[in-house]
Amino acid sequence: MLLPVMTLLTLCACSEHEAEGEYDNWTERNQHYIDSIAHVAEVNADGTWQRIKAFNLGDDESVYEGRVECFVYVKKLKTGTGTTSPYYNDTVRVHYSGRLIPTAQHPAGYCFGKSYSTSTLNEQTDVPTKFGMSSLTKGFATALMHMHEGDRWLVYVPQQLAYAESKYTEATIPPYSTLIFDVQLARIYRFKIDSDTSWY
């Protein structure tokens, strides 16, 4: 089911904007893209989609109804064996790739970073990247705070829960970019409990 959805979104993005420069009308294109993802998540035709309110907002979800920018949208690809989720002050190790929305130049979305050196993840040889949860964008942290060890999700982060109007030069992320992560939570290290964060 994932391939047809991604193909449809890619074709829409490319056919509408193939005559444009890579980042022409970038804000509007990103808004259109995340709106379409929000709709797919709401319909949830195959039962694998979930909408998750940003962790820093209030508990009453009804206050944010209709506000696409207040949620991250996830498609669950694999269920792990873990039973707990990381807290905001924990450290995690994740396998991930991060992309921008599809464009004519990058039909799969420009890859701005990943934890593995080859084109595909090899869990036997690739070492997952270590992150302090509090160092991540609100959107990425929100998704991870709902994952268990071994879970693999596609995570769609609206620009408001990513870098918003800021340009993240280190990863070549322009302002107002929706971020798309293929992420697998490999391990959780509890704050002040797990002092050894090495991977072995």
Steps between C-alpha positions, in 0.01 A plus 500: 500500500792733573635497144176613329454782754858624462484465121179706487644773720824504300319522167279783627795694635707457187232555238384821664845647543737345248538834321595674825841536656591263781371734773260731311175550695655275763277606789178440306622170358594375845164605641317323218708187558444481878128574449479200267685281751267615779205398285649155430563454875145608584348256251739228625381258233740220593496554878873580526482880527496708816487871579696605811468840667829680568620419850538865602133585446217468752319177576168604344534381140168658398659846535731415211245329275542604138847642561722277288815667632439378857545132418749256356369229271638148507462186298597193701718266295619253766410424862788432733521297818564791737242595761609850605554832322770764553443812709615846399814484716605152384755407234418277205667318216316497169544379146360772277494680170364853468359651181330810369179486297522357145607738222574464131873491577453257791190283436553305822577820693850640560674292769653743750630237740501135601661269749634248250758539225342285230168543320316262731515420869685188612413439864783248534777747416365857525541678832195709595556868568485620860287806580406678818122532473507863611730587207246394237231705330161494672351289223769233492507481881120473511503195273782329691320554831224271369726228355627180659834334435488324164214712360557637151287794386477749218469836676372817331587818688338834406747785466359666812619201707834486316717804419216733387643819346857410595744353249688200635821536301679201651246260347406714195142549617340818364249701706136385518586139422285201586730222624442133419677237709526127456598418858552190706546533876792272588558572869393723789742615771327633810616832642723452808449122482674372188847652506645274229359614164738299284365281223594133505 
